[in-house]
Amino acid sequence: MGWSFPTPWVGRWIRIICGSGAFFPLLEQAGLPRIRFHDLRHSCATLLLSDGVHPKIVSDLLGHSQIGITLDLYSHVTATMQAVAAEAMGRLLGGQDDGG
């Protein structure tokens, strides 16, 4: 198993084995809800896409063989991205955004 989280106190990587029971105490210490370890992968992808990171980059980070896999799995995020793109196109073509 690979390395997972850097320790905040030293900055070195710590090894987390999902079945060891180490993961849930870390979540609790961080004030996070109890989730599956694999949910971190989905959270990462959703956050990156929501922040405008190109889907191809996210796809590569996740190790998907095709960008279509990423886009299919995270279509809930890409719908929001479409609305943002439409607003941007409106501004670029001389329209006004909601702020002015």
KOLVEXPA-903032 format. One record per atom (N, C-alpha, C): x, y, z. Coordinates in steps of 0.2 Angstrom, whole numbers, always signed. Layout:
N
{u: X; v: Y; w: Z} .
...
//
This chain:
100
{u: +4; v: -6; w: +0} .
{u: +0; v: +0; w: +0} .
{u: +4; v: +6; w: +0} .
{u: +2; v: +11; w: -3} .
{u: +6; v: +17; w: -4} .
{u: +5; v: +22; w: +2} .
{u: +9; v: +28; w: +2} .
{u: +8; v: +33; w: +7} .
{u: +2; v: +37; w: +6} .
{u: -1; v: +39; w: +11} .
{u: -7; v: +43; w: +11} .
{u: -7; v: +50; w: +13} .
{u: -6; v: +51; w: +20} .
{u: -7; v: +58; w: +22} .
{u: +0; v: +60; w: +25} .
{u: +2; v: +67; w: +24} .
{u: +8; v: +70; w: +28} .
{u: +6; v: +71; w: +35} .
{u: +10; v: +70; w: +39} .
{u: +9; v: +72; w: +46} .
{u: +10; v: +79; w: +47} .
{u: +5; v: +83; w: +50} .
{u: +6; v: +90; w: +51} .
{u: +11; v: +92; w: +56} .
{u: +13; v: +88; w: +60} .
{u: +18; v: +90; w: +65} .
{u: +25; v: +89; w: +63} .
{u: +27; v: +84; w: +58} .
{u: +33; v: +83; w: +55} .
{u: +34; v: +84; w: +48} .
{u: +28; v: +83; w: +44} .
{u: +28; v: +84; w: +37} .
{u: +30; v: +78; w: +33} .
{u: +32; v: +72; w: +37} .
{u: +33; v: +66; w: +34} .
{u: +27; v: +62; w: +32} .
{u: +27; v: +58; w: +28} .
{u: +22; v: +54; w: +26} .
{u: +20; v: +48; w: +31} .
{u: +14; v: +47; w: +32} .
{u: +12; v: +41; w: +36} .
{u: +9; v: +36; w: +32} .
{u: +9; v: +30; w: +34} .
{u: +6; v: +24; w: +30} .
{u: -1; v: +23; w: +34} .
{u: -6; v: +23; w: +30} .
{u: -12; v: +21; w: +33} .
{u: -15; v: +15; w: +29} .
{u: -16; v: +10; w: +34} .
{u: -19; v: +4; w: +31} .
{u: -27; v: +4; w: +33} .
{u: -31; v: +4; w: +28} .
{u: -38; v: +5; w: +29} .
{u: -41; v: +1; w: +35} .
{u: -39; v: -5; w: +35} .
{u: -42; v: -10; w: +40} .
{u: -38; v: -9; w: +47} .
{u: -34; v: -5; w: +48} .
{u: -30; v: -5; w: +54} .
{u: -34; v: -1; w: +59} .
{u: -39; v: +3; w: +58} .
{u: -42; v: +7; w: +62} .
{u: -39; v: +14; w: +63} .
{u: -34; v: +16; w: +60} .
{u: -30; v: +22; w: +60} .
{u: -34; v: +28; w: +57} .
{u: -38; v: +26; w: +52} .
{u: -41; v: +31; w: +48} .
{u: -47; v: +35; w: +51} .
{u: -51; v: +31; w: +55} .
{u: -57; v: +35; w: +58} .
{u: -54; v: +39; w: +64} .
{u: -49; v: +38; w: +68} .
{u: -47; v: +42; w: +73} .
{u: -44; v: +49; w: +70} .
{u: -41; v: +48; w: +64} .
{u: -38; v: +54; w: +60} .
{u: -44; v: +59; w: +58} .
{u: -49; v: +56; w: +56} .
{u: -55; v: +59; w: +54} .
{u: -58; v: +63; w: +60} .
{u: -59; v: +60; w: +65} .
{u: -61; v: +63; w: +71} .
{u: -57; v: +68; w: +74} .
{u: -51; v: +68; w: +74} .
{u: -46; v: +73; w: +76} .
{u: -47; v: +79; w: +71} .
{u: -48; v: +78; w: +65} .
{u: -49; v: +83; w: +60} .
{u: -56; v: +86; w: +60} .
{u: -60; v: +84; w: +64} .
{u: -67; v: +86; w: +65} .
{u: -71; v: +85; w: +58} .
{u: -69; v: +79; w: +55} .
{u: -73; v: +77; w: +49} .
{u: -78; v: +71; w: +50} .
{u: -83; v: +71; w: +46} .
{u: -87; v: +65; w: +47} .
{u: -84; v: +59; w: +46} .
{u: -87; v: +53; w: +48} .
{u: -85; v: +47; w: +47} .
{u: -86; v: +44; w: +40} .
{u: -81; v: +44; w: +36} .
{u: -83; v: +42; w: +29} .
{u: -78; v: +36; w: +27} .
{u: -79; v: +33; w: +21} .
{u: -75; v: +27; w: +19} .
{u: -69; v: +31; w: +16} .
{u: -63; v: +27; w: +17} .
{u: -57; v: +29; w: +14} .
{u: -57; v: +31; w: +7} .
{u: -61; v: +27; w: +3} .
{u: -62; v: +28; w: -4} .
{u: -65; v: +35; w: -6} .
{u: -70; v: +37; w: -1} .
{u: -73; v: +43; w: -2} .
{u: -69; v: +49; w: -3} .
{u: -63; v: +49; w: +0} .
{u: -58; v: +54; w: -1} .
{u: -56; v: +55; w: -8} .
{u: -56; v: +50; w: -12} .
{u: -55; v: +50; w: -19} .
{u: -60; v: +54; w: -23} .
{u: -66; v: +53; w: -21} .
{u: -72; v: +56; w: -24} .
{u: -72; v: +64; w: -22} .
{u: -71; v: +65; w: -16} .
{u: -70; v: +72; w: -13} .
{u: -65; v: +76; w: -17} .
{u: -59; v: +73; w: -18} .
{u: -54; v: +76; w: -22} .
{u: -56; v: +78; w: -29} .
{u: -59; v: +73; w: -32} .
{u: -61; v: +75; w: -39} .
{u: -66; v: +80; w: -39} .
{u: -71; v: +80; w: -35} .
{u: -77; v: +84; w: -35} .
{u: -74; v: +91; w: -33} .
{u: -70; v: +92; w: -28} .
{u: -67; v: +99; w: -27} .
{u: -63; v: +101; w: -32} .
{u: -59; v: +97; w: -35} .
{u: -54; v: +100; w: -41} .
{u: -59; v: +102; w: -47} .
{u: -63; v: +98; w: -49} .
{u: -68; v: +100; w: -54} .
{u: -72; v: +106; w: -53} .
{u: -74; v: +107; w: -47} .
{u: -78; v: +113; w: -44} .
{u: -74; v: +119; w: -45} .
{u: -68; v: +118; w: -43} .
{u: -63; v: +124; w: -43} .
{u: -60; v: +126; w: -50} .
{u: -63; v: +122; w: -55} .
{u: -61; v: +124; w: -62} .
{u: -55; v: +120; w: -65} .
{u: -52; v: +115; w: -61} .
{u: -47; v: +111; w: -64} .
{u: -49; v: +107; w: -70} .
{u: -46; v: +107; w: -75} .
{u: -48; v: +104; w: -82} .
{u: -49; v: +97; w: -80} .
{u: -55; v: +94; w: -83} .
{u: -57; v: +87; w: -82} .
{u: -51; v: +82; w: -84} .
{u: -47; v: +84; w: -89} .
{u: -42; v: +79; w: -91} .
{u: -37; v: +79; w: -86} .
{u: -35; v: +84; w: -82} .
{u: -30; v: +84; w: -77} .
{u: -33; v: +79; w: -71} .
{u: -39; v: +80; w: -69} .
{u: -42; v: +76; w: -64} .
{u: -42; v: +69; w: -66} .
{u: -44; v: +68; w: -72} .
{u: -44; v: +61; w: -75} .
{u: -37; v: +58; w: -74} .
{u: -32; v: +61; w: -76} .
{u: -25; v: +59; w: -75} .
{u: -24; v: +57; w: -68} .
{u: -26; v: +62; w: -63} .
{u: -24; v: +61; w: -56} .
{u: -28; v: +55; w: -53} .
{u: -34; v: +54; w: -56} .
{u: -38; v: +48; w: -53} .
{u: -35; v: +41; w: -57} .
{u: -32; v: +42; w: -62} .
{u: -29; v: +36; w: -65} .
{u: -34; v: +33; w: -70} .
{u: -39; v: +37; w: -72} .
{u: -44; v: +34; w: -77} .
{u: -41; v: +34; w: -84} .
{u: -43; v: +28; w: -87} .
{u: -40; v: +27; w: -94} .
{u: -43; v: +32; w: -99} .
{u: -49; v: +34; w: -98} .
{u: -52; v: +39; w: -103} .
{u: -55; v: +45; w: -99} .
{u: -55; v: +51; w: -102} .
{u: -58; v: +56; w: -99} .
{u: -66; v: +55; w: -98} .
{u: -68; v: +52; w: -102} .
{u: -76; v: +50; w: -102} .
{u: -78; v: +47; w: -96} .
{u: -74; v: +43; w: -93} .
{u: -75; v: +40; w: -86} .
{u: -76; v: +45; w: -81} .
{u: -71; v: +49; w: -81} .
{u: -71; v: +55; w: -76} .
{u: -78; v: +59; w: -77} .
{u: -79; v: +61; w: -83} .
{u: -85; v: +65; w: -84} .
{u: -91; v: +62; w: -83} .
{u: -92; v: +55; w: -84} .
{u: -98; v: +52; w: -82} .
{u: -99; v: +51; w: -75} .
{u: -93; v: +50; w: -71} .
{u: -94; v: +49; w: -64} .
{u: -95; v: +55; w: -60} .
{u: -93; v: +61; w: -63} .
{u: -94; v: +67; w: -60} .
{u: -98; v: +72; w: -64} .
{u: -103; v: +70; w: -67} .
{u: -108; v: +74; w: -71} .
{u: -111; v: +79; w: -67} .
{u: -112; v: +77; w: -60} .
{u: -116; v: +82; w: -56} .
{u: -112; v: +89; w: -55} .
{u: -105; v: +88; w: -56} .
{u: -101; v: +94; w: -55} .
{u: -100; v: +97; w: -62} .
{u: -100; v: +93; w: -67} .
{u: -99; v: +96; w: -74} .
{u: -106; v: +100; w: -76} .
{u: -111; v: +99; w: -73} .
{u: -118; v: +103; w: -74} .
{u: -117; v: +110; w: -72} .
{u: -114; v: +110; w: -66} .
{u: -112; v: +117; w: -63} .
{u: -107; v: +120; w: -67} .
{u: -102; v: +117; w: -69} .
{u: -97; v: +120; w: -74} .
{u: -100; v: +122; w: -80} .
{u: -105; v: +119; w: -83} .
{u: -109; v: +122; w: -89} .
{u: -112; v: +128; w: -88} .
{u: -115; v: +129; w: -82} .
{u: -119; v: +135; w: -80} .
{u: -113; v: +141; w: -80} .
{u: -108; v: +139; w: -76} .
{u: -102; v: +144; w: -76} .
{u: -100; v: +146; w: -83} .
{u: -99; v: +141; w: -87} .
{u: -97; v: +143; w: -94} .
{u: -102; v: +147; w: -98} .
{u: -108; v: +146; w: -97} .
{u: -113; v: +150; w: -100} .
{u: -113; v: +157; w: -98} .
{u: -112; v: +158; w: -91} .
{u: -112; v: +165; w: -89} .
{u: -105; v: +168; w: -91} .
{u: -100; v: +165; w: -92} .
{u: -94; v: +168; w: -94} .
{u: -94; v: +170; w: -102} .
{u: -98; v: +165; w: -106} .
{u: -99; v: +167; w: -113} .
{u: -103; v: +173; w: -113} .
{u: -108; v: +174; w: -109} .
{u: -112; v: +180; w: -109} .
{u: -108; v: +186; w: -108} .
{u: -104; v: +186; w: -103} .
{u: -99; v: +192; w: -101} .
{u: -95; v: +193; w: -107} .
{u: -92; v: +188; w: -110} .
{u: -87; v: +189; w: -115} .
{u: -90; v: +192; w: -122} .
{u: -97; v: +190; w: -123} .
{u: -100; v: +193; w: -128} .
{u: -104; v: +200; w: -127} .
{u: -102; v: +203; w: -121} .
{u: -105; v: +209; w: -120} .
{u: -111; v: +210; w: -115} .
{u: -113; v: +204; w: -113} .
{u: -118; v: +204; w: -108} .
{u: -116; v: +206; w: -101} .
{u: -120; v: +206; w: -96} .
{u: -119; v: +207; w: -89} .
{u: -120; v: +201; w: -85} .
{u: -115; v: +200; w: -80} .
{u: -116; v: +195; w: -76} .
{u: -121; v: +197; w: -70} .
{u: -122; v: +192; w: -66} .
{u: -127; v: +194; w: -60} .
{u: -125; v: +199; w: -56} .
{u: -118; v: +201; w: -56} .
{u: -115; v: +206; w: -51} .
{u: -116; v: +213; w: -54} .
{u: -118; v: +214; w: -60} .
{u: -118; v: +221; w: -62} .
{u: -121; v: +222; w: -69} .
//
